[in-house]
Amino acid sequence: MKIVMIGAGNVATHLTLALQQKEQTILQVYSRTEVSASALAELADCAYTCNVQDINADADLYIVSVKDSVLSDLLPQIVRINPNALFVHTAGSVPMDIWKGLIHRYGVLYPMQTFSKQRPVDFDKVSFFVEANTPEDEQLLMNMAHLLSNHVYPATSEQRRYLHIAAVFACNFANHMYAISNYLLTEHQLPFEAMFPLIDETAQKIHQLSPVDAQTGPAQRGDCNIMNSHLQLLEAYPELQQIYKSLSNNIQQYNLLKDHD
């Protein structure tokens, strides 16, 4: 399949290189920033442009992987390039209907993973969620996603909204908890690396147990003495104290729900 990648950020970079490894033809990369466009084009050994009018018109598929905030302005410009091609975006929380009225063939190819340019991604372990406005194009996208991963699922725009917010809790918020942990340890001359075995074991446990069943700690046990002691230590950090209270209360609420099941 002949593909043009619209965007050159984290997702676009990894997706471009992964598709190329599966013998898909990357015709061109577009980015508003020449440094980003040329860097990805060099990795993919393809052409690049920073001008919408110069985007290659011969592709079968245009994958739009840019910031959500620029989609509304960008999409009407790029669909004029090739009215017969399939256009998809990779955004988790943007509905498929953002394409409606702009082009005849459209959809979503959402890889649910955290991407950083400096870290390789094993796409075999990435979940893809696919949607298209026709069954034929949905199957086409499913087939292409299966080139990269065995974890490919159809998902409506409404389902994908909840996927995205669930991913924010599981990934982005969890990582921020690591940042808080790192901050507290650094403040008291302790190494964050000491947390690695604990973090790894916690992540591994939920492969065998539900997250509620895997929960441990003072809130899960209802150990008020320990929790009050922790809150006293956090008096110098009122924002962290509030987070501690809120999360502890929420853990206990989930325990009550589990007990009623």
N, C-alpha and C positions, 0 to 999 in steps of 0.2 A: 504494500500500500504506500502511496506517495503522500507524505505528510508535511505540513508547514506548522511550526511551533510558534505560537504567538505568546511571547514572554520568554524571559531568560533568568528567572529567579530560581529558588530552591527546587520547587516541584518541577518546573519546566526543564531544568538541567538534568535531574535524575530520570525523568520520563523520556526525554530525548535520547539519552545514552542507552537506556534500557531497551527502547523500541528499536534503536539502531542495531543493538546486539542480537535482536530477534529478526534481523534482515528486513526490517521496514525501512523504506527510503525517506530520509529526512532531506527534503528539498531545500529548506530555508528556515532561518530563525529571524523573527522580528522582535525588536525591543526598542523602546523610545531612547534607551541609553546605548550609545555605540560601544562603550567599554563592555557592558554586559552581553550585548548581541555578538560582538566579535569574539569574546571569550568562549561562549557556548558554541559558536560556529566553528571555531578552531578545534574544540574537543570533538565535535561531530563531523568535522571535515565537510562542511556544507556552506552555502552562501548565507549572507545575512543582509538585513536592511533595517534602517531606522525610520523609513518613510512608508506610511500606510499605502500610498499609491503604488509603491514598488513591490508589494507583497506578491509572491509568485501565484499566478492564476491557474496553475496546472495540477494542483494537489487534489487528492481524493478526500482528504480529511484535514481540517484545520482545528488544532487543539489550542484553546485559549486558556492560558495559565498565568493570570495577572492578578493584581490586587482587586478584591471585590469592588472597591470604591470606584474603579475606573471602567468597569464593565459596561455600564449604561451608556457612556460616551463612546467607548471603543467599538462595541458590537455593530452599530449601524454603519460604521465606516468600513469594517472589514468584510461584511457579508456581500458587498457589491462586487468583490473581487472575483467570486466564482459562484454564481447563483445555483449551480447544480451539485455542489459539493456538500459534504456533511460537516457541520460545525458543532463543536462541543466545548463546554467549559469544564474546569476541574474543581470548581468551588463547592465546598461542602454545604454551605448554608444559603446559596443562591438558587432560586427555583429554576426549573427548566424553561418555564414560560417567559423568562427574560428574552428568549429568542423569538417568541411568538409574534408574527406579523413582519418579521425581518427577513426570514429565510424559510424555505420549504422543508429542509432536512436539518434537524438539530437534536441535541441531547446533552447528556452529562456523563463525564468519566471521572469519578471521584476516587482517588487513591487515599485511603484513610491511614495516614502515617505521618510522623513528624520528620521533616526533611531539613537537612543542613548540607550545604554544598561541600563542606570539608569532611563529611562522613559518608562512606559508601552505604547503599541501601540494598538489602536482599529482597528483591521484589517477590520472590517465592513466598515470603511471609507477610506480604502486604495485602490487605483486603481492598478490593475494588467494588464500588457500587455504581451501577450503570442505569441510565434511563434514556429513552429516545422517544420521539413523537410518532414513530411507526414501529411495528413489530420487526420489520426487516432490518431497520437500522439499529434497533436494540440488540438483535442477534449479532449483527456485524460488530458492534462494540463489545458484546460479551465475548465473541471469538477473539478479538484483538486483546482484550484484557487477559484472557486465558493464555495467551502467548507469554505473559509476564508472571502470572500467578494462578494457583489453583483455588484461590479464595475470591471468587467473583460472584456477586449477588445483584439481582435487580432490586431497585429501591425507588420509590416515588419521591417527589420533591418534599412532600410532607414528612415521610419517613426519614429522609436525609437531614432535615432540620434537627430532628431528635438525635440522629447519629452524630451530628456535628457538636451539639451541646454536650452529649455524653462523652465525646472525645475530649472536649475542653476540660471536663471534670477529671477524666482518667489520665490525661496526658499533661495539659498545660497547668492545671491547678496542682496536680501531683508534683510536677517539676518545681512549682513555686514553693511547695512545702520543703523540697530539698534546699531551695535557696534560703528559706528561713532557718532551717537546720544548720546550713553552712555558716550563716551570719552569726547565730548564737555560739556555735563552736569556735569560730574565729575570734569573736569577742573575748572568749575565755581561753585562748591559746590551746585549742584542741583541734586535731585534724579531722576534716570532713571524711577522709578516706576510711576512718573507723566505722562509718555508717554503711559502707558498701555491702558487707555480708548481710546486714539487716535488710537493706533495700532489696538485694537480690533474692533473699529468701521470701520476703513478702510478695514480690512479683511472681515467684515460682509457685507459691501456695495456691494462688487463684486459678492455676491450671487444673488443680484437683478439687478445690473447694469453692463454694460461692463466696463472694467478698464478705458478706455478712458473717458466714461461718468462719472465715479466716481472720476476722477482726480480733485483735488482742489489745491489751493496755488498760490503764486505769478506768477510762470511761466505759469500756465494755464490761469490766468487772464491777462497776459502781463503787470504786474505791475513792470516796470523797476526801479522805485524809490526804492522799497523794495529789489529787486534783487541786485541792486548796493550797497545798504546798507549792505546786507548780505555779498557780496563779499569783502567789506572793512573790515568787522569783521574777515573774513577768511584770511586776508593778512598774518597773522602769521602762517597759515596752508596752504602753497601753493598747496600741493597735494589735500587737501579737496576743495580748491578754484577751482581747475581744474575739480574735480568731480561735483561740484555744477554747473559750467558753462555747462559742457557736458550734464548733466541730464536736466537742464533747457532748453537747446536748443532742446533736443530730445523730451521733453514734448510739446514744441511749434510746432515741426514738426508733431507730431501725431495729434495735434489739427487742423492743416491745412489739414491733410488727412481726418479727420472727417468732416470738413466743406465742403470738396469736394464730400463727399459721397451722 
